[in-house]
Amino acid sequence: MLWPLALMGALAVWLGFPNDFLSLPPLVLLWPASLALLGRRAADPVTALRWGWFTSLAGGVAALYWLALPVHNVGGLPWLLAVPCALFIAACLASASGLFSLAAHLLRHRPPLCAAVLLALIWYLLEAAYALALGFPWLPLAGALAVQPLLIQTADLVGAYATGGLWVLAVLLCLPALPGARGTRQNRQAAKTGARQWLCPAAGLGLAALLLAYGGWRLHGQPCIAEPTGEKSLAVLFVEGNIDQNQKWLPAFQRQTVELYLRLTRQALEQRPDQKPLIIWPETALPFFFETDRLHAPRIRELAADAQSLLLFGAPGMEQRPGREPAIFNRAFLLGPDGATLAHYDKEHLVPFGEYLPDWLNWGFLSALLQGVGVYETGTAVAPLRYGNLALGMLICYEGIFPWLAQTRVEHGAEILVDISNDGWFGRTPAARQHLYLTVLRGVEQNRWILRGTNTGISAVADPRGRLTMRGNQFQAEALWARAGLVATPSLYHHIAPLILPIAALLCIALLVFGPKGSKNAPRGND
């Protein structure tokens, strides 16, 4: 029977990622194990594909149920339409698992070592390809493991997706081989005598030990310093407004919103009058066009000047275009200690339905999701926001889940990554915790500190090893002090990132074509 394996895989997804019940990150490693076993034991390719897809659909729905909340609560769609939206996204993501189980079925005749290496490569390639193609890489294996920094340190060598692939390889090597799947007379004889049965499990355990040893070495070699000092550090003041998403864009609440942020910021600055921090307000903290506003903008500039501090915040931006409608951007502004605008960053990777409607789904009833100013344009400038020697690599909201965006920021000289976000869309669900740890991965990959400022939480600071040195509350208007370091040294992954995907693809093809084929007399499974 295959359903116990499917149940194990679904539970591994749900309990491995942050959830409402009990989070056990290492348990997520049973996910690829169950998918591989489902594929190997399925009676035919279609059965393998179907069971792999169904397993991750069940687990994905449990982990991503919150996707229906903004569609219903913010967009105003009835549950009858909101729930299928979440199911559709989960189904798309689960198709990768169906393909993985299909690959496990087709490779079941290969010698165990060859099959495990191929499947680990396929796992990595599927995660990377789906991130590029679908634009919503929310459930990568490393995203669950990031809760325990020890397990993700190799991300600074090969990236988060390949780190997931290495853990998949370690797990698959430990799986029992199917009888008859070793492929050669020598291997079959070895299986009978037991002379070589221990090789693959020993290799799997050895790889797991190496991953843990490297993680321990990196964490020990770079001790956690919650408040770094010196020239290569800075003080940070996060301000969370905890503004209700359904009230945020109402004109009547603009003054109230501005008053709240000004009050929280001034109160915090009074507590530490000797500090000149980088003040961070979240994504679209100001729900109006800051550049053209004459009522509230002067007071905000006055705050920065009075504090003699940098002020970073989100607000809609506008650019006039002759003969066309103005271009609207999801923008991050940086004000200098004199209150003048130093620079801005326009969000590069927009959220489908929340910030724009894809052409193929530009339906009227979905337009309710486009709150505030409506459809945003895609930003193109990727240079850090600079003041003196400070270079802030900007990410807005879910841009923090894309490895290549953080890579680009560091390429252009960012010494620290800053992600301003608004997770108020998702209410009291695991979404904010999932989002936090996905973003933390970018810091480990790039060897950079990450500052994350949010509207409703979770605001946090993570060091280059993925350890949270400050973590705020959720759904609480508050100001939070922290410190962070500035790092100029890039990681090995930063240097080789463009090569990893093509090398993995070529190695996978080479093993498929030239690797040991094994016997096709492996027993058939059942469905």
C-alpha positions in Angstrom: 0.0 0.0 0.0 1.2 3.5 -0.9 -1.1 5.6 1.3 1.0 5.2 4.5 4.0 6.7 2.6 1.8 9.5 1.2 0.6 10.3 4.7 4.1 10.3 6.0 5.2 12.7 3.3 2.2 15.1 3.8 2.8 15.2 7.5 6.5 15.9 6.9 5.6 19.0 4.8 3.1 20.3 7.3 5.1 19.7 10.5 8.5 20.4 8.9 7.6 24.0 8.0 6.4 26.5 10.6 2.7 25.8 11.3 0.0 26.4 13.8 0.5 23.1 15.7 4.0 21.7 16.2 7.0 22.6 14.1 9.7 19.9 13.8 12.1 21.1 11.1 14.2 17.9 10.6 11.0 16.0 10.0 10.9 17.7 6.6 13.6 15.3 5.4 11.0 12.5 5.4 9.3 14.4 2.6 11.8 13.5 -0.2 12.2 10.1 1.4 8.5 9.3 1.1 8.3 10.7 -2.5 11.2 8.5 -3.5 9.7 5.4 -1.9 6.4 6.2 -3.5 8.0 6.3 -6.9 10.0 3.2 -6.5 7.0 1.2 -5.2 4.5 2.5 -7.7 3.2 0.0 -10.3 3.7 2.4 -13.3 4.8 5.9 -14.1 1.4 7.4 -13.9 0.8 6.0 -10.5 4.1 7.4 -9.3 3.3 10.8 -10.7 -0.2 10.8 -9.2 0.9 9.7 -5.7 3.8 12.1 -5.6 1.6 15.0 -6.6 -1.2 14.1 -4.2 1.2 13.7 -1.3 2.7 17.2 -1.6 -0.7 18.7 -2.5 -2.0 17.5 0.9 1.0 18.7 2.7 1.1 21.9 0.8 -2.5 22.8 1.5 -1.9 22.2 5.2 1.2 24.5 5.1 -0.2 27.2 2.7 -3.9 27.3 3.7 -3.3 31.0 4.6 -3.2 31.9 0.9 -7.0 31.9 0.9 -7.2 34.6 3.7 -6.0 37.7 1.8 -8.2 36.6 -1.2 -11.2 36.5 1.1 -10.5 39.0 3.8 -8.8 41.7 1.7 -10.0 41.0 -1.8 -13.6 40.4 -0.6 -14.0 37.2 -2.6 -16.3 34.5 -1.1 -14.7 31.4 0.3 -16.1 29.5 -2.6 -13.6 31.4 -4.8 -10.9 32.1 -2.3 -10.2 28.5 -1.3 -9.7 27.3 -5.0 -7.1 30.0 -5.4 -5.0 28.5 -2.5 -5.6 25.0 -3.9 -4.4 26.1 -7.4 -1.1 27.4 -6.1 -0.5 24.4 -3.9 -1.3 22.1 -6.8 1.2 23.9 -9.0 3.9 23.6 -6.4 3.0 19.9 -5.8 3.5 19.1 -9.5 7.3 19.2 -8.8 6.9 16.4 -6.3 4.9 14.4 -8.8 7.8 14.7 -11.2 10.3 13.7 -8.5 8.3 10.6 -7.7 8.1 9.8 -11.4 11.9 10.2 -11.7 12.3 7.8 -8.7 10.1 5.3 -10.5 12.1 5.5 -13.8 15.4 5.3 -11.9 14.5 2.4 -9.7 16.6 0.0 -11.8 19.8 2.0 -11.3 22.3 1.1 -8.7 21.4 2.7 -5.4 24.3 5.2 -5.4 23.7 6.3 -8.9 19.9 6.6 -8.4 20.4 8.6 -5.1 22.8 11.1 -6.8 20.5 11.5 -9.8 17.4 12.1 -7.6 19.3 14.6 -5.4 20.3 16.5 -8.6 16.7 16.3 -9.8 15.4 17.7 -6.5 17.8 20.7 -6.8 16.9 21.3 -10.5 13.2 21.1 -9.8 13.4 23.6 -6.9 15.5 26.0 -9.0 13.4 25.7 -12.1 10.1 26.1 -10.3 11.5 29.2 -8.6 12.3 30.7 -11.9 9.2 29.6 -13.8 6.4 29.9 -11.2 7.8 32.9 -9.2 6.6 31.5 -5.8 9.3 29.4 -4.3 7.7 29.2 -0.9 8.4 25.6 0.1 12.0 24.8 -0.6 13.5 22.1 1.7 16.0 24.6 3.1 13.2 26.9 4.1 12.1 24.5 6.7 15.6 23.7 7.9 16.5 27.4 8.3 14.7 27.4 11.7 17.8 25.5 12.9 20.9 27.3 11.5 23.1 24.3 12.0 21.4 22.6 9.1 21.8 25.3 6.5 25.4 26.5 6.7 26.4 25.0 3.4 24.2 27.6 1.8 27.2 29.9 1.8 29.0 27.3 -0.4 26.3 26.1 -2.8 23.1 28.1 -2.0 19.9 27.1 -0.3 18.5 25.0 -3.1 21.6 22.9 -3.4 21.8 22.6 0.4 18.4 21.0 0.2 19.7 18.7 -2.5 22.6 17.6 -0.3 20.3 16.7 2.5 18.1 14.8 0.0 21.2 12.8 -1.1 22.0 12.0 2.5 18.5 10.8 3.2 18.1 8.7 -0.1 21.4 7.0 0.5 20.1 5.7 3.8 16.9 4.2 2.2 16.8 0.4 1.8 17.5 -0.8 -1.8 14.7 -2.6 -3.6 15.5 -6.2 -4.2 16.9 -6.7 -7.6 17.6 -3.0 -8.2 21.4 -3.2 -7.9 21.8 -3.9 -11.5 24.9 -6.1 -12.0 25.8 -9.7 -11.2 28.4 -8.4 -8.8 25.9 -6.1 -7.0 23.3 -8.8 -6.8 25.8 -11.2 -5.4 26.9 -8.6 -2.9 23.2 -8.0 -1.9 22.9 -11.8 -1.2 26.0 -12.0 0.8 25.5 -8.7 2.6 29.1 -7.8 1.9 28.3 -4.3 0.4 24.8 -3.5 1.8 26.3 -1.1 4.3 28.1 1.1 1.7 25.2 3.4 0.7 23.8 3.9 4.2 27.3 4.5 5.5 27.8 7.1 2.8 24.5 8.7 3.6 25.3 8.9 7.3 28.8 10.2 6.5 27.4 13.0 4.3 24.9 14.0 7.0 27.8 14.0 9.5 29.8 16.2 7.1 26.9 18.7 6.7 26.5 18.9 10.5 30.2 19.2 11.1 30.5 22.0 8.6 27.5 23.7 10.2 29.0 23.4 13.6 32.4 24.7 12.4 30.9 27.8 10.8 28.7 28.6 13.8 31.6 28.1 16.2 34.1 30.0 14.0 31.7 33.0 13.9 30.2 33.4 17.3 26.8 35.0 17.6 27.2 38.7 18.6 23.8 40.2 19.2 25.0 43.8 19.3 28.2 44.2 17.2 30.2 47.4 17.7 32.8 49.3 15.9 33.0 51.1 12.5 31.5 48.2 10.6 28.3 48.2 12.6 25.2 50.4 13.0 22.3 51.0 15.3 18.8 50.2 13.9 15.4 51.3 15.1 12.5 49.3 13.7 9.0 50.7 14.0 6.0 48.5 13.6 2.7 50.3 13.1 0.4 47.2 13.2 -2.0 48.9 10.8 -5.0 46.9 9.7 -4.8 46.0 6.1 -8.4 46.7 5.5 -8.0 50.3 6.9 -4.6 51.1 5.7 -5.5 52.7 2.3 -8.5 54.6 3.5 -7.8 58.4 3.2 -9.4 59.0 6.5 -6.7 57.0 8.3 -3.7 58.6 6.6 -3.2 61.2 9.4 -3.7 58.6 12.1 -1.1 56.3 10.4 1.4 59.2 10.2 0.8 60.2 13.8 1.3 56.7 15.0 4.7 56.2 13.2 5.9 59.6 14.3 4.9 59.0 18.0 6.4 55.6 18.2 9.7 56.8 16.6 10.0 59.9 18.8 9.3 57.9 22.0 12.0 55.4 21.1 14.5 58.1 20.2 13.9 59.8 23.5 15.0 56.6 25.3 18.4 56.7 23.7 19.2 60.3 22.8 22.8 59.5 22.1 22.0 57.1 19.3 21.7 58.1 15.6 20.2 54.9 14.2 19.0 53.8 10.8 15.2 54.1 11.4 13.2 51.6 9.4 9.5 51.8 8.8 7.9 48.9 6.8 6.7 48.4 3.2 4.1 51.1 2.2 4.1 52.4 5.8 2.9 55.7 4.3 -0.2 55.0 2.2 0.1 58.1 -0.1 2.4 59.5 -2.7 5.2 60.9 -0.4 7.0 62.9 -3.1 3.9 65.0 -4.0 2.3 65.2 -0.5 2.2 68.6 1.1 0.4 67.7 4.3 2.3 64.9 5.9 5.7 64.7 4.1 7.2 67.8 5.7 6.6 66.3 9.2 8.3 63.1 8.2 11.3 65.0 6.8 11.3 67.0 10.0 11.6 63.8 12.1 14.7 62.7 10.2 16.3 66.1 10.6 15.4 66.4 14.3 16.9 62.9 14.9 19.8 63.5 12.6 19.3 60.0 11.5 18.6 58.1 8.3 15.0 57.2 7.8 14.0 54.3 5.5 10.4 53.7 4.7 8.0 52.3 2.1 5.4 54.4 0.2 4.0 54.5 -3.4 6.1 56.3 -5.9 5.1 58.0 -9.1 6.8 58.9 -12.3 5.1 61.0 -15.0 5.2 59.7 -18.6 4.4 62.1 -21.4 1.2 61.1 -23.2 0.6 58.1 -20.9 -0.7 57.3 -17.4 1.8 57.9 -14.6 3.9 54.9 -13.6 3.3 53.8 -10.1 5.9 51.9 -8.0 6.1 50.1 -4.7 9.0 52.3 -3.5 11.4 52.4 -0.6 12.7 55.9 0.2 15.9 56.8 2.1 15.9 60.2 3.8 19.2 61.7 5.0 19.9 63.2 8.4 18.8 66.6 7.0 15.4 65.2 5.9 16.2 65.3 2.2 15.6 62.3 -0.1 18.9 60.6 -0.7 17.7 57.7 -3.0 14.9 55.3 -3.6 14.4 51.7 -4.7 11.4 50.4 -6.7 10.3 46.9 -6.1 11.6 44.6 -8.9 9.6 41.4 -8.3 5.9 42.2 -7.9 3.3 40.0 -6.2 0.8 38.5 -8.6 -2.8 39.6 -7.8 -1.6 41.8 -4.8 0.3 44.3 -7.0 -0.6 43.4 -10.5 -2.9 41.1 -12.5 -1.3 38.7 -15.0 -2.6 39.3 -18.5 -4.1 35.8 -18.6 -6.0 36.4 -15.3 -7.0 40.1 -15.7 -10.6 39.5 -14.6 -12.7 42.1 -13.0 -13.6 40.3 -9.8 -9.8 39.9 -9.0 -9.2 43.6 -9.1 -10.4 43.9 -5.5 -7.0 42.4 -4.4 -5.2 45.5 -5.8 -5.5 47.7 -2.8 -4.4 51.3 -2.5 -3.0 52.7 -5.7 -3.8 49.7 -7.9 -1.4 48.2 -10.4 2.3 48.8 -9.8 5.1 48.9 -12.4 8.2 46.8 -12.1 11.3 48.6 -10.9 14.6 48.3 -12.7 17.3 50.0 -10.5 19.1 47.5 -8.3 21.9 49.6 -6.9 22.1 49.8 -3.1 20.8 52.9 -1.3 23.9 54.7 -0.1 24.9 57.2 2.5 28.6 57.7 3.1 30.1 54.2 3.5 26.7 52.6 4.2 25.3 50.5 1.3 21.8 49.1 1.8 20.8 46.2 -0.5 17.0 46.6 -0.7 14.4 43.9 -0.9 10.7 44.6 -0.5 8.4 41.9 0.9 8.6 38.6 -0.8 11.6 39.6 -2.9 13.5 38.1 0.1 12.6 34.6 -1.0 14.5 34.9 -4.4 18.2 34.0 -4.2 19.1 35.9 -7.4 17.8 39.2 -6.2 20.0 39.2 -3.1 22.9 38.1 -5.3 22.4 41.1 -7.5 22.3 43.5 -4.5 25.6 42.2 -3.3 27.1 42.3 -6.8 26.4 46.0 -6.8 28.1 46.6 -3.4 25.6 46.0 -0.7 27.2 45.4 2.7 23.9 44.6 4.4 20.5 43.4 3.2 17.3 45.2 4.2 13.8 43.7 3.6 10.8 45.9 4.4 7.6 43.9 4.3 3.9 43.8 5.2 2.6 40.4 6.3 -0.6 41.9 7.6 -2.4 40.2 4.7 -2.1 36.8 6.3 -3.5 37.4 9.8 -2.4 35.1 12.7 -1.2 32.3 10.5 2.3 30.7 10.0 2.9 32.8 6.9 4.9 35.4 8.7 7.2 32.8 10.3 7.6 31.0 7.0 8.4 34.3 5.3 11.0 35.2 7.9 13.0 32.0 7.6 12.9 32.0 3.8 14.4 35.5 4.0 17.1 34.5 6.5 18.5 32.1 3.8 19.6 35.0 1.7 21.9 36.3 4.4 23.6 32.9 4.8 24.0 32.6 1.0 25.5 36.1 0.6 27.4 36.3 4.0 25.4 39.4 5.0 23.4 40.6 7.9 19.7 41.0 7.2 17.4 43.7 8.6 13.7 42.9 8.3 11.2 45.6 9.1 7.5 44.8 9.0 4.1 46.3 9.7 2.5 43.5 11.8 5.7 41.4 12.5 7.9 39.6 12.4 10.6 42.3 12.4 14.0 40.7 13.0 17.8 40.9 12.6 19.7 37.9 11.4 23.5 37.5 11.3 25.3 36.0 8.3 25.0 32.6 9.8 21.2 32.7 9.9 20.9 33.3 13.7 18.2 35.7 14.8 19.9 38.3 17.0 16.6 40.3 17.5 13.0 39.2 16.9 10.0 41.3 17.5 6.4 40.4 18.3 3.4 40.1 16.0 0.3 42.4 15.9 1.7 44.9 18.4 2.5 48.5 17.6 6.1 48.9 18.9 9.6 50.3 18.3 12.5 47.9 18.5 16.2 48.7 18.9 18.9 46.5 17.5 22.4 46.5 16.1 23.9 44.8 13.0 27.2 44.4 11.2 28.4 45.5 7.8 30.2 42.9 5.8 32.2 43.4 2.6 33.5 39.9 2.1 31.4 37.8 -0.3 30.7 34.1 0.2 31.9 31.3 -2.0 28.3 30.9 -3.2 28.3 34.5 -4.4 31.2 33.8 -6.7 30.0 30.5 -8.1 26.2 31.0 -8.1 25.8 31.4 -11.9 27.7 28.1 -12.4 25.8 25.8 -10.0 22.6 25.3 -12.1 24.3 24.5 -15.4 26.8 22.3 -13.8 24.1 20.4 -12.0 22.1 20.0 -15.2 25.1 18.8 -17.1 26.0 16.3 -14.4 22.5 15.0 -14.3 22.4 14.5 -18.1 25.8 12.8 -18.0 24.7 10.3 -15.3 21.5 9.6 -17.1 23.3 8.9 -20.4 26.6 7.4 -19.3 25.9 6.2 -15.7 25.4 2.6 -14.8 22.0 1.5 -16.1 21.4 -1.5 -13.9 18.9 -4.3 -14.4 15.3 -3.8 -15.5 14.2 -6.8 -13.4 13.4 -4.8 -10.3 10.0 -5.9 -8.9 6.9 -3.9 -9.6 5.2 -2.0 -6.9 1.6 -1.5 -6.2 -0.8 1.4 -6.0 
